[in-house]
């Protein structure tokens, strides 16, 4: 067995050197589907709460954070949260909570389904409609069934950390290439090879490599952005053609977005996969080239530069070898955003990305921070439904602002300090993960 294990680890080392990068479940600085979400749109399905006997016990996954039980009155501003859209989020979140746990260490830690079964059953039988904004009834339900736990860091101190923001971009696009619609956004290539290393060895949990097979049996790095755009024979299926290269690029950074088509219809481009190459900043490249001061490399200024230098747009974009591929989704409810890492559609200002080693995915969280660039309190019940490569540490949070330019403006300005309380079923003790 030792010899076989050494051989296998040696093979992985070869793959790691052959393929472009070893990546975690999310390679972007924000959330929006860094983990492959289920293809079934769980939001369109009714809530079904299985009997406890159908939710087998699974091994506990240790969380790094510590928790301190507090009363609801200890949550700053709790009485002022209008809880708009919280119940729809709560019901959808229960749909995720009631899914069986795979036990794979390659997946982020999830809230324990057995702990939540009684609460989700009570929600199902409450008579409160999924689209209800009855603040009084919803607040009463939450306070009756949930216990707030203040999040502490690994040393037992109150956890305070950075709160950033992210959003779902909105682009103009067409199903056919014509006029201004010249910038392709691609489907997942048929020959993209993804190897989940955590499925082989627990110590590599959350690590994946991407590549392609050549000569029948040799794994090599997948094509870079420049190689894909330069070689029509290597280009995947085009889902839509965008009318602006910089907006299409930033949609890839966010990982998902809505495309308003020239027919008037709208579709969602949801994160499908990526080519495995590391992300490089085009803003830094522009600064290094002396084209823009680094402090002025906003999307608006980069767009202006691109319009003034159309002959250099491909040169700029190809500095970033990474490329994200998408799945096209029908938009059935305009309120619901893209699916996060938990596989649940995000609701504007009611969802966050967290570090699941401190807060398990699927946990409702009370977040206390401030609005971007101000001292105005922003205190809301949100759901931990996403992750991100830069979202690491106790109380580190990425706040989902919603869709479009206004949401993008808020997200771009947000770099606040915040703290959080995990809301957990009263009968289940301290928060736990599976």
NORZI-V5451 format. One record per residue. N is the residue number from 1. PHI is phi in whole degrees, 0 to 359 (NA if undefined). OMEGA is omega in whole degrees, 0 to 359 (999 if undefined). D_FIRST is the distance of its C-alpha to the first C-alpha in Angstrom with 2 decimals. Layout:
n: [N N]
phi: [PHI PHI]
omega: [OMEGA OMEGA]
d_first: [D_FIRST D_FIRST]
This chain:
n: [1 2 3 4 5 6 7 8 9 10 11 12 13 14 15 16 17 18 19 20 21 22 23 24 25 26 27 28 29 30 31 32 33 34 35 36 37 38 39 40 41 42 43 44 45 46 47 48 49 50 51 52 53 54 55 56 57 58 59 60 61 62 63 64 65 66 67 68 69 70 71 72 73 74 75 76 77 78 79 80 81 82 83 84 85 86 87 88 89 90 91 92 93 94 95 96 97 98 99 100 101 102 103 104 105 106 107 108 109 110 111 112 113 114 115 116 117 118 119 120 121 122 123 124 125 126 127 128 129 130 131 132 133 134 135 136 137 138 139 140 141 142 143 144 145 146 147 148 149 150 151 152 153 154 155 156 157 158 159 160 161 162 163 164 165 166 167 168 169 170 171 172 173 174 175 176 177 178 179 180 181 182 183 184 185 186 187 188 189 190 191 192 193 194 195 196 197 198 199 200 201 202 203 204 205 206 207 208 209 210 211 212 213 214 215 216 217 218 219 220 221 222 223 224 225 226 227 228 229 230 231 232 233 234 235 236 237 238 239 240 241 242 243 244 245 246 247 248 249 250 251 252 253 254 255 256 257 258 259 260 261 262 263 264 265 266 267 268 269 270 271 272 273 274 275 276 277 278 279 280 281 282 283 284 285 286 287 288 289 290 291 292 293 294 295 296 297 298 299 300 301 302 303 304 305 306 307 308 309 310 311 312 313 314 315 316 317 318 319 320 321 322 323 324 325 326 327 328 329 330 331 332 333 334 335 336 337 338 339 340 341 342 343 344 345 346 347 348 349 350 351 352 353 354 355 356 357 358 359 360 361 362 363 364 365 366 367 368 369 370 371 372 373 374 375 376 377 378 379 380 381 382 383 384 385 386 387 388 389 390 391 392 393 394 395 396 397 398 399 400 401 402 403 404 405 406 407 408 409 410 411 412 413 414 415 416 417 418 419 420 421 422 423 424 425 426 427 428 429 430 431 432 433 434]
phi: [NA 297 296 297 296 297 296 294 294 295 297 297 301 297 298 297 284 282 274 295 208 262 241 275 295 225 259 265 287 232 270 66 84 298 262 297 273 301 286 292 280 296 292 273 265 290 291 237 252 289 294 303 294 269 243 295 295 233 302 288 259 294 258 285 287 240 224 233 292 223 277 302 295 279 277 296 78 304 292 264 288 285 60 299 69 294 291 299 296 294 295 298 297 298 300 287 298 275 283 298 270 286 85 287 285 285 264 298 298 245 299 290 302 296 293 266 305 297 289 293 295 295 295 298 264 285 81 278 293 304 265 290 240 285 304 296 294 293 298 298 298 298 291 287 255 242 243 283 233 292 280 248 279 297 265 85 268 303 277 231 204 285 243 255 226 218 203 254 295 237 238 262 206 218 281 229 279 193 51 282 274 234 243 284 240 259 282 294 295 292 258 284 259 240 247 272 290 296 290 263 222 304 292 252 304 86 258 227 236 243 189 214 261 234 55 86 208 252 266 229 301 287 300 283 305 298 293 292 290 275 236 305 290 255 273 291 298 272 278 213 250 275 263 215 292 286 295 296 295 291 297 293 295 290 97 196 187 255 245 270 279 291 274 99 282 228 228 257 257 263 308 251 186 215 275 89 273 289 285 233 281 286 296 295 298 299 293 297 280 77 275 215 297 304 291 249 272 282 301 297 288 293 298 298 298 297 292 277 227 299 286 246 298 298 301 295 296 285 301 271 288 287 217 261 249 234 248 272 231 281 269 263 219 301 291 272 269 290 283 273 297 276 80 249 299 281 247 306 63 229 220 220 262 226 270 289 281 251 231 292 301 98 275 292 224 260 252 240 212 227 293 307 68 223 255 289 299 238 229 214 280 227 239 282 233 208 225 197 299 266 265 228 116 296 69 293 220 241 264 274 269 118 246 100 295 296 297 295 296 295 298 294 270 277 205 252 251 214 221 214 234 274 261 226 306 300 278 258 75 291 307 218 224 229]
omega: [180 180 179 180 180 178 181 179 176 178 179 179 178 179 181 180 181 183 192 181 164 184 171 183 177 182 183 180 180 184 180 166 177 172 182 183 178 181 178 178 186 182 181 183 176 176 176 183 181 173 180 180 179 178 186 174 176 183 177 174 184 175 183 184 174 187 180 181 178 175 179 180 179 180 184 177 183 182 183 177 182 176 178 180 181 184 175 177 181 180 177 179 176 177 176 181 183 174 176 177 183 185 181 177 176 180 177 179 181 172 185 181 183 179 187 185 181 181 179 176 178 177 179 183 187 185 177 182 181 181 184 170 178 188 184 181 182 180 180 179 183 182 179 191 186 178 176 176 177 179 176 177 185 180 178 177 178 184 173 187 183 173 175 181 173 188 176 181 177 180 173 187 178 176 179 181 178 176 181 185 188 189 189 168 196 168 178 181 180 185 178 182 178 180 179 184 179 177 179 184 182 182 178 181 178 182 176 172 179 177 176 180 175 180 174 185 183 180 179 179 176 183 174 176 181 180 179 184 183 187 181 181 182 184 177 176 176 177 176 174 180 182 181 184 183 177 177 179 181 174 178 178 179 175 179 179 175 177 173 186 179 175 184 178 178 176 176 172 184 179 177 179 176 188 174 179 182 179 173 186 175 176 178 178 178 178 180 179 182 182 180 170 184 182 183 183 174 178 181 180 177 177 179 179 181 179 179 183 185 182 182 184 180 178 180 184 184 171 176 182 182 174 177 177 190 165 178 180 174 178 182 180 183 180 186 178 179 176 173 183 180 180 180 177 182 176 184 178 175 180 179 168 184 170 186 172 175 182 183 177 181 180 168 184 171 185 175 179 178 178 185 175 182 172 180 183 171 185 188 167 180 181 179 188 182 177 176 184 180 183 185 176 180 178 174 190 170 188 183 186 180 189 169 189 182 176 179 179 178 181 183 181 192 170 187 172 182 173 186 175 177 180 191 179 185 187 191 182 182 178 181 185 176 999]
d_first: [0.00 3.83 5.47 5.04 6.02 8.54 9.77 10.37 12.11 14.01 15.14 16.37 18.20 19.89 20.90 22.25 24.32 25.46 26.52 29.44 28.16 25.60 27.66 27.69 29.03 32.52 33.60 37.29 39.32 40.29 39.06 39.92 36.83 34.15 31.72 32.05 34.55 34.98 37.40 39.48 42.34 41.90 45.31 47.11 45.61 47.23 45.57 43.86 42.74 40.47 40.78 38.53 36.84 35.63 33.96 30.98 29.84 26.94 25.22 27.55 26.79 28.43 31.32 32.33 36.02 38.24 41.07 44.57 46.56 50.03 53.00 53.78 56.79 54.59 53.43 55.89 57.85 56.16 59.56 60.38 57.44 59.05 55.70 56.57 53.82 51.70 51.86 50.73 47.84 47.13 47.11 44.90 42.55 42.41 41.38 38.31 37.74 37.82 34.95 31.71 29.03 25.86 23.71 22.20 21.92 22.88 26.33 28.88 29.55 32.08 34.76 33.88 35.46 36.29 38.25 40.30 40.97 44.24 45.57 44.87 46.46 49.46 49.74 49.63 52.41 54.44 56.80 56.36 56.19 53.21 55.65 57.63 58.74 60.42 59.65 61.00 59.04 55.79 56.18 57.02 53.93 51.63 53.25 53.15 49.48 47.74 47.35 47.33 44.80 45.49 42.45 41.76 39.49 36.56 39.17 41.33 44.06 45.72 43.73 45.92 44.64 45.59 46.51 46.62 47.53 46.45 48.08 48.07 50.05 52.76 53.42 55.95 54.54 55.27 53.47 55.09 55.54 59.16 61.47 59.68 56.48 54.57 51.29 48.40 45.74 42.88 40.75 36.95 36.29 34.79 32.49 31.10 27.30 25.80 22.10 21.27 18.54 18.70 17.63 14.17 13.93 16.50 17.32 18.77 20.84 24.11 23.19 23.94 24.65 27.33 27.99 29.07 27.96 30.13 30.36 28.35 24.88 25.37 25.13 27.98 29.78 32.10 35.83 37.69 40.83 43.01 41.23 41.53 45.21 46.14 44.71 46.17 43.79 40.82 42.45 41.13 43.58 46.19 46.69 49.80 51.84 52.78 56.12 54.93 52.06 51.68 51.63 49.01 46.95 47.28 46.32 42.99 42.61 43.37 40.95 43.37 47.09 50.02 51.88 55.56 56.39 59.71 60.42 60.50 57.30 54.26 50.54 47.48 44.94 41.76 38.68 36.43 34.00 34.30 33.54 31.11 33.46 34.62 38.02 40.93 44.29 47.26 49.53 48.20 48.65 52.25 52.84 51.38 53.64 56.63 57.30 57.03 56.75 53.33 55.03 56.66 53.68 54.07 53.51 57.31 57.80 54.97 56.57 59.92 58.50 56.91 60.29 62.00 59.46 58.43 57.65 54.91 53.17 50.35 49.92 49.60 47.20 44.89 44.33 41.86 39.10 37.66 38.84 38.52 38.71 40.36 40.78 44.39 45.36 48.65 50.35 51.41 52.42 53.76 52.98 49.23 47.38 44.02 40.86 38.95 35.25 35.82 37.12 40.61 43.70 45.01 48.59 50.63 50.94 48.87 45.30 43.26 39.98 38.20 35.13 33.08 31.42 34.94 36.51 34.51 35.55 38.18 39.97 43.73 44.74 48.14 48.52 51.30 52.03 54.97 56.05 55.29 57.44 59.41 59.58 60.22 57.85 55.23 53.97 52.26 49.90 47.06 43.70 40.34 39.28 37.93 35.82 36.19 34.48 37.38 37.63 35.76 36.92 38.84 41.78 41.12 42.58 43.46 46.48 46.97 50.62 50.89 52.02 54.38 56.25 57.42 53.94 52.73 55.50 54.52 50.82 51.64 53.76 51.51 50.01 50.98 49.70 48.65 47.21 45.89 45.71 43.08 44.81 42.86 43.77 45.92 44.27 40.69 40.86 39.49 37.73 34.09 31.43 28.77]
